[in-house]
């Protein structure tokens, strides 16, 4: 959302005559295009390799409809599951009182995500 709002602010400066709806929709389209570029143009090549990423991109653009900017539910679901699997297995706990998350022996309190959930 922060990216969308920053884009909308810049568009407001460049196009002061646009109404809120035009600003919102244009910022939305630009934000989605940036997201797609990151996923399809950069991240997918790193994670899947160039050959598979190029195959997916070739298939995607052969049926691309610019009016339906977005990422498929299937891809988003698989991507978030994969992304979560790349996260470290430990969760460092910060107390609600705002104090540093140290135990009495100055060690940081941590939970193993796989063993505790």
GIVENLIN-V706509 format. One line per field, one symbol per residue. ss: DSSP state (~ for helix, > for strand, _ for the rest). phi: phi as a letter, one per 30 degrees, with the letter a starting at -180 (. if undefined). psi: psi as a letter, one per 40 degrees, with the letter a starting at -180 (. if undefined). A space follows every 10 residues. Layout:
BEGIN
ss->???
phi->???
psi->???
END
This chain:
BEGIN
ss->_~~~~~~~~~ ~~~~_____~ ~~~~~~~~~~ ~~~~~~~~~~ ~~~~~~~~_~ ~~~~~~~~~~ ~~________ __~~~~~~~~ ~~~~~____> >>________ _>_____>_> >>~~~~_
phi->.ddedddddd ddddbdddde dddddddddd dddddddddd cbdddddcjd dddddddddd ddbdbddcdl cdeddddddd ddeddddddc ccccdddidd dcdecidddb cddddcb
psi->dddddddddd ddddgeeiid dddddddddd dddddddddd dcdddddeid dddddddddd edfhheegha hidddddddd ddddeeiiei hhhhideeii fiideeihhi hhddde.
END
